[in-house]
Amino acid sequence: MSDKGGIDALHLNYIDGRFEPVSGAERIAVLNPASGVEIAAIPDTPPARVSAAIAAAAAAQPACAKRLAIERAGHLRRTKPCTCTPTPRRAS
């Protein structure tokens, strides 16, 4: 797992308007392409949950497309603290 000043970012799946942890899933290393250093680890989400995420995104897309870009950006700004909050490093 990456060590950014002793803190790892916690990565959750965002499916159908909710953040959800992936229990028991392996992690996939995210590497800095310039240095090859691991900068994060994301959940290796099971195929059934990936399918659920795709279905939820497809269902939400028509309503989202009708919104102004500034409205869509506002949603991203509101969810950023949930997706980018550093957490203490877990014991390996």
Beta strands, then each sheet from edge to edge (+ up, - down):
strand 1: 7-9
strand 2: 13-15
strand 3: 18-20
strand 4: 27-31
strand 5: 38-43
strand 6: 86-88
sheet 1: 1+ 6-
sheet 2: 2+ 3-
sheet 3: 4+ 5-
end
